[in-house]
Amino acid sequence: MPANLTPDYEKAQLRYRHAASDEERVAALEEMLAVIPRHKGTEKMQAELKRRLSQLRKAEQKSTQGKGPDPFHVPKGGAGQVVLIGPPNTGKSSLLAATTHADAKVADYPFTTTVPLPGMWHQADVQLELVDTPPLVPGHVPPGLLGTIRGADVVGVVVEAGEAAFEQTEQVLDILRARGLTLRSVRQDLLPAGDAAQRPGLLIANKSDSADPQTVDALRRLYGTPGTGGGLAVVAVSARLRAGLDELFGRLWELLARIRVYTKQPGRPPDLQKPFVVPLGATVADLALQIHRDLPGRMKFARLWGHSRFEGQQVHKTEVLRDRDVVEIHE
């Protein structure tokens, strides 16, 4: 049976052949596995790809043993991880400092950040983990940084809002494209499952307080908006003045495709300080499982405040929840 390989597979295969590092080879193999046609004619090819991928991962693991923790591996925390990338001096560290309590080193000279630095952004009852990263420039991608980017839930490309924004944006997107990675302002749950080549992302135009607003408008026209099938949303912010941060948080929350659900005990007011964070489309049963693994089997019904027809309506465990619903579970 012929393999009938697709153009996407052939592009990934070409990147694998021209890869300069094991990290790039792993990324290319992952994409090849994600896009290869699934039928009997490709079974041997799939097995060979998995074998190569396994060998590379074992080699990477051996190379890191005895060297201490990998500084580019950032464990996920909060309701989602957002990795900030971009050229030097675009204000990634300033943005981290303006939104979190992280001890970000902010300076006027380039390459201040040498390894990823995480911080927690507390807003709207949840925490988002923002990760500042070393700068991306043509011809130099810090070893390990691509893994940090691929592991993120959302990627924010930080550029200056002035005339340099266009060149800076193209430089970063070209670096990612050369490594088989595309950013789209599409909700995480709407991207193809298992597709290592696409990540949710947006364009953050920083220093907007000192830029011509028409530049930001031009960026939006050029790179598109959510819902266009592949565009990058553009959010104008000023880390220095802490302007535009509410819109930025809202955009990031939308891309994460998660909702906040509050709980209450019978006869008591709801706990509106610490919501449970569940995926968009989650049901009452999913919430119950997050509370305790045995609760879905014990619960009889639930009452719902929020999107129901009337407050306190009795609902089944299969009821789909919405953002900021309040749920009371009865056993």
Buried (B, 14 or more C-beta within 10 A) or exposed (E): EEBEBEEBBEBBBEBBEEBEEBBBBBBBBBBBBBBBBEEEEBEEBBEEBEEBBEEBEEEBEEEEEEEEEBEBEBEEBBBBBBBBBBBBBBBBBBBBBBBBEBEBEBEEEEEBBEBBBBBBBEBBBBBBBBBBBBBBBEEEBBEBBBBBBBBBBBBBBBBBBBEBBBEBBBBBBEBBBEBBBBBBBBBBBEBEEEBBBBBBBBBBBBBBBEBEEEBBEBBBEBBBEBEEEEBBBBBBBBBBEEBBBEEBBEBBBBBBBBBBBBBBEEEEEBEEEEBBBBEBEBBBBBBBBBBEEEBBEEBEBBBBBBEBEEEEBEBEBEBEBBBBBBBBBEE
